[in-house]
């Protein structure tokens, strides 16, 4: 998810030995988060990144042995600006290895710290026993999962809008472009679903009910994406309107074919496509139209089959939702019974 970093302000800690905290704001399209770090935290991050993958593209402000930021606004502002430039240099670096590293993500609160210490080789890269460069996979937080799920719903909505534009397009070029855009969003949605499934496996600290609710959200999103993918792949570039026009012109094509081959019958009505063609050209055109109609019939069959599968899936989901509602009703009745017992006990006490 895209984000921007800044250190707009500082804060003095309310401890017996006060120190300066630097307020790092992280702006995303969905929310704004603020985390507080000490200067020593930046020093540890810089040393860890340097040891793991090499020195970052900027240096942190040098440590002062004679001045402190407490009660020194000028020195505080100078260090704040230097630390902000340090983070922005990592974010803007052409090489993304620093901003993609687990240590940096953990520093910004985007991932928990690694639970294992990887081996450091002479080159400074992290490698496993098979000499494969790797990075410890962070566990996804609850809020990150919800943010990614919101992004998944946006991908699905974008693909649905593209399919709507394809249906309303008046030219084959516009239909093709809208179809390509829809496929692009569906691919992104598929990738996001895989990420959310992986994140759900490692998510801890949640009850069974919350995990089941999130699995249900993923199931609904997967079914919706598969339904849109079926519509996107089943239709031709020209859409379902070509199917209808193909059936509309089938009778005239059959009559023209009979006339051209000398089997008698009334000649077909002249059209813009046949006016400048000879008999051989008209025959080839008719064969092409018949092939297109056969393809349209196959596509229509696929659409009908996909709609049937969608109907079955919707019915199964309705049954499941009905069962869940039944369980909720039972829980409500059970709680109501306990409340009645409590009321009776209270009346006896009074």
C-alpha positions in Angstrom: 0.0 0.0 0.0 1.5 3.5 -0.9 2.4 5.7 2.0 4.3 8.9 2.9 6.5 9.5 5.9 7.3 12.7 7.8 8.5 13.8 11.3 6.6 17.0 11.8 6.9 17.4 15.6 8.7 16.2 18.7 7.6 15.3 22.2 9.3 15.3 25.6 8.8 12.1 27.5 7.0 12.3 30.9 9.6 10.2 32.8 11.9 10.9 35.7 14.8 11.3 33.2 13.1 13.1 30.2 14.2 12.5 26.7 13.0 13.6 23.2 10.6 11.5 21.1 10.3 12.0 17.4 6.7 11.7 16.1 6.8 9.8 12.8 3.5 10.1 10.8 2.7 7.5 8.2 0.0 8.6 5.8 -1.9 6.0 3.7 -5.0 6.3 1.6 -7.0 4.6 4.4 -5.6 6.1 7.6 -2.8 8.1 9.3 -0.7 6.5 12.0 1.8 8.2 14.3 4.7 6.3 16.1 7.3 7.7 18.4 11.0 6.9 18.3 14.1 8.0 20.2 17.3 9.0 18.6 18.9 5.8 19.9 16.2 3.8 18.0 17.4 5.4 14.8 21.0 4.6 15.6 20.1 0.9 16.2 18.1 0.7 13.0 21.0 2.3 11.0 23.6 -0.1 12.5 21.3 -3.2 11.9 20.7 -2.2 8.3 24.4 -1.5 7.7 25.3 -4.9 9.1 22.6 -6.8 7.2 22.6 -5.3 3.7 25.0 -2.3 3.7 24.9 1.3 4.6 21.6 3.2 3.8 21.7 6.0 1.2 21.8 8.7 3.9 23.5 9.2 7.3 21.7 9.9 10.5 22.6 13.1 12.4 25.8 12.7 14.3 25.7 12.2 18.1 26.6 15.2 20.1 28.6 14.7 23.3 28.2 18.3 24.6 24.6 19.1 23.7 21.2 17.6 24.5 17.9 18.2 22.8 16.1 18.8 26.1 15.6 22.6 26.5 17.5 23.2 23.2 14.9 23.9 20.5 17.5 24.7 17.9 19.4 21.5 18.3 16.1 19.5 18.5 14.8 21.0 15.2 18.2 20.3 13.5 18.1 16.6 14.6 14.4 16.3 13.7 15.1 17.6 10.2 18.1 15.2 9.8 16.1 12.1 10.9 13.3 13.0 8.5 15.7 13.4 5.6 17.2 10.0 6.6 13.8 8.2 6.3 12.9 10.0 3.1 16.3 9.1 1.5 15.5 5.4 2.2 12.0 5.8 0.8 13.2 7.5 -2.4 16.3 5.3 -3.0 16.3 3.6 -6.4 17.3 0.4 -4.7 14.3 -0.8 -2.6 16.3 -3.2 -0.4 16.4 -0.9 2.6 12.7 0.1 2.7 11.7 -3.5 1.9 13.8 -5.1 4.7 12.1 -6.6 7.7 14.1 -4.5 10.1 12.9 -1.3 8.5 9.3 -2.5 8.3 9.4 -3.4 12.0 10.9 0.0 12.9 7.9 1.7 11.2 5.4 -0.7 12.9 4.4 -2.3 9.6 5.7 -5.8 10.7 6.7 -7.4 14.0 10.4 -7.9 14.6 12.0 -11.1 13.2 11.8 -14.0 15.6 14.9 -15.7 14.2 18.4 -14.3 13.6 19.5 -15.1 10.1 23.2 -15.9 9.3 25.3 -13.0 8.2 27.9 -13.8 5.6 30.9 -11.8 4.6 29.0 -10.0 1.9 26.5 -8.7 4.6 23.5 -10.4 3.0 21.2 -12.7 4.8 21.4 -16.3 3.6 20.1 -19.7 4.6 22.0 -23.0 4.7 21.5 -23.4 0.9 23.0 -20.0 0.2 19.7 -18.6 -0.8 19.2 -14.9 0.0 16.0 -14.5 2.1 14.2 -12.1 4.4 12.3 -13.2 7.5 8.6 -13.2 6.7 6.8 -10.8 9.0 3.4 -11.7 10.6 0.5 -9.5 9.3 -1.2 -7.4 12.0 -4.9 -7.2 12.4 -5.2 -3.7 11.0 -2.9 -4.5 8.1 -5.2 -7.4 7.2 -8.3 -5.1 7.2 -6.5 -2.5 5.1 -5.5 -5.1 2.5 -9.1 -6.5 2.5 -10.4 -3.0 1.8 -8.0 -2.8 -1.1 -9.2 -6.2 -2.3 -12.8 -5.0 -2.4 -11.6 -1.9 -4.4 -9.9 -4.2 -7.0 -13.1 -6.2 -7.3 -15.2 -3.1 -7.7 -12.8 -1.7 -10.4 -13.1 -4.9 -12.4 -16.9 -4.8 -12.1 -16.9 -1.2 -13.4 -14.7 -2.2 -16.3 -17.1 -5.0 -17.3 -20.0 -2.5 -17.2 -18.1 -0.2 -19.5 -17.4 -3.1 -21.8 -21.1 -3.8 -22.0 -21.9 -0.2 -22.8 -19.1 0.3 -25.3 -20.0 1.1 -28.9 -16.8 -0.1 -30.6 -14.8 -3.2 -30.6 -11.7 -1.3 -29.5 -13.4 0.1 -26.5 -14.7 -3.3 -25.6 -11.2 -4.8 -25.9 -9.7 -2.1 -23.7 -12.3 -2.5 -21.0 -12.0 -6.2 -21.0 -8.2 -6.0 -20.6 -8.6 -3.6 -17.7 -11.0 -5.9 -16.0 -8.6 -8.8 -16.3 -5.8 -6.7 -14.8 -7.9 -5.9 -11.7 -9.0 -9.5 -11.4 -5.3 -10.6 -11.4 -4.5 -8.1 -8.7 -7.5 -9.3 -6.7 -6.3 -12.9 -6.9 -2.8 -11.9 -5.7 -4.4 -10.0 -2.8 -6.6 -13.0 -1.8 -3.4 -15.2 -1.6 -1.7 -12.6 0.6 -4.8 -12.3 2.9 -5.0 -16.1 3.2 -1.3 -16.3 4.2 -1.7 -13.5 6.6 -4.7 -15.2 8.2 -2.7 -18.3 8.9 -0.1 -16.5 11.0 -2.6 -14.2 12.8 -2.6 -14.7 16.5 -4.4 -13.2 19.4 -7.9 -13.4 17.9 -10.8 -15.6 18.9 -12.3 -18.3 16.8 -15.3 -16.1 16.0 -13.2 -13.3 14.6 -11.0 -15.7 12.5 -14.1 -17.4 11.2 -15.6 -14.0 10.2 -12.5 -13.1 8.3 -12.4 -16.4 6.5 -16.0 -15.8 5.5 -15.0 -12.4 4.1 -12.3 -14.1 2.1 -14.7 -16.8 0.8 -17.2 -14.2 -0.4 -14.5 -12.2 -2.1 -13.1 -15.3 -3.8 -16.5 -16.3 -5.1 -17.2 -12.8 -6.4 -13.9 -12.7 -8.1 -14.4 -16.1 -9.7 -17.8 -15.0 -10.9 -16.4 -11.9 -12.5 -13.6 -13.8 -14.1 -16.1 -16.3 -15.6 -18.1 -13.4 -17.2 -14.8 -11.8 -18.4 -13.4 -14.9 -20.0 -16.7 -16.3 -21.4 -17.8 -13.3 -23.4 -16.3 -12.4 -26.7 -14.8 -9.0 -27.3 -18.0 -7.7 -28.9 -20.1 -8.9 -26.0 -23.4 -10.6 -25.8 -24.9 -8.2 -28.4 -23.0 -10.1 -31.1 -24.7 -13.3 -30.1 -28.1 -11.7 -30.5 -27.2 -10.1 -33.9 -25.8 -13.5 -35.1 -29.1 -15.2 -34.4 -31.0 -12.4 -36.0 -29.0 -12.7 -39.3 -28.9 -16.5 -39.4 -32.0 -16.9 -41.5 -30.8 -14.5 -44.2 -27.3 -16.1 -44.2 -28.8 -19.5 -44.8 -31.0 -18.2 -47.6 -28.0 -16.5 -49.3 -26.0 -19.7 -49.0 -28.7 -21.8 -50.7 -28.9 -19.2 -53.5 -25.2 -19.0 -54.1 -24.8 -22.8 -54.4 -27.5 -23.1 -57.0 -30.1 -24.9 -54.8 -32.8 -22.4 -55.7 -34.8 -20.2 -53.3 -35.2 -16.5 -53.2 -31.9 -14.4 -53.2 -30.8 -12.9 -49.9 -31.3 -9.3 -49.3 -28.3 -7.2 -50.3 -26.3 -5.7 -47.4 -23.4 -3.2 -47.1 -21.0 -6.2 -46.6 -22.1 -8.1 -49.7 -22.8 -5.3 -52.2 -19.2 -5.1 -53.5 -18.5 -8.9 -53.4 -18.7 -11.5 -56.1 -20.3 -14.9 -55.6 -17.1 -16.4 -54.2 -16.6 -13.5 -51.8 -20.2 -13.8 -50.6 -19.7 -17.5 -50.0 -16.6 -16.9 -47.9 -18.4 -14.2 -46.0 -21.3 -16.5 -45.2 -18.9 -19.2 -44.0 -17.2 -16.7 -41.8 -20.5 -15.6 -40.3 -21.5 -19.2 -39.6 -18.3 -19.8 -37.8 -18.8 -16.7 -35.7 -22.3 -17.9 -34.9 -20.9 -21.3 -33.8 -18.4 -19.5 -31.6 -21.2 -17.3 -30.1 -23.3 -20.4 -29.3 -20.3 -21.9 -27.5 -19.7 -18.7 -25.6 -23.3 -18.4 -24.7 -23.3 -22.0 -23.4 -20.3 -21.2 -21.2 -22.1 -18.1 -19.8 -25.2 -20.1 -19.0 -23.0 -22.8 -17.3 -21.2 -20.2 -15.3 -24.5 -18.5 -14.2 -25.7 -21.9 -13.1 -22.6 -22.4 -11.0 -23.0 -18.9 -9.5 -26.6 -19.8 -8.6 -25.5 -22.9 -6.9 -22.8 -21.1 -5.0 -25.2 -18.4 -3.9 -27.7 -21.0 -2.7 -25.0 -22.7 -0.7 -23.9 -19.4 0.9 -27.5 -18.6 1.7 -27.9 -21.9 3.5 -24.7 -21.3 5.4 -25.8 -17.8 6.4 -29.2 -19.2 7.5 -27.4 -21.7 9.7 -25.2 -18.9 11.2 -28.4 -16.9 11.9 -29.9 -19.9 13.6 -26.8 -20.2 15.9 -27.1 -16.5 16.7 -30.8 -17.0 17.7 -29.9 -19.9 19.9 -27.2 -17.8 21.6 -29.7 -14.9 22.1 -32.3 -17.3 23.7 -29.6 -18.8 25.9 -28.5 -15.4 27.1 -32.1 -14.3 27.7 -32.7 -17.4 29.8 -29.7 -16.6 31.9 -30.9 -13.0 32.4 -34.3 -14.3 33.5 -32.6 -16.5 36.1 -30.5 -13.6 37.3 -33.6 -11.4 37.7 -35.4 -14.1 39.8 -32.4 -14.4 42.1 -32.3 -10.6 42.5 -35.9 -10.6 43.4 -35.4 -13.3 46.0 -32.5 -11.3 47.5 -34.6 -8.2 47.7 
